[in-house]
């Protein structure tokens, strides 16, 4: 796997990273009743420095889980525009590489890395 802006090397095991991107207690914005293909998930986009939402404004987004390969791949599609988001995790000698198939997730990947490595989130 190459080292591009759509991936990040995290000094953690695959299992830890898998749990971080699929466990609704860790990613509390998700509502995933069951982690299985076909299940719906709801994500609520809240105002931040990284979007144009105003205070007290939010955007609920609905997704459908498309693929689950434990500790390797997790994908879901947006119900509104049918875009498929795929997270892939690969072991490397020093940790685990996390990759997403979409541009624009550099800040999220940096926050995931910091969170799992016990560091302060660089982007809040």
Helices and strands as residue ranges (DSSP letters): E 7-10, H 14-22, E 31-32, E 40-46, E 58-69, E 73-78, E 84-92, E 95-100, H 106-116
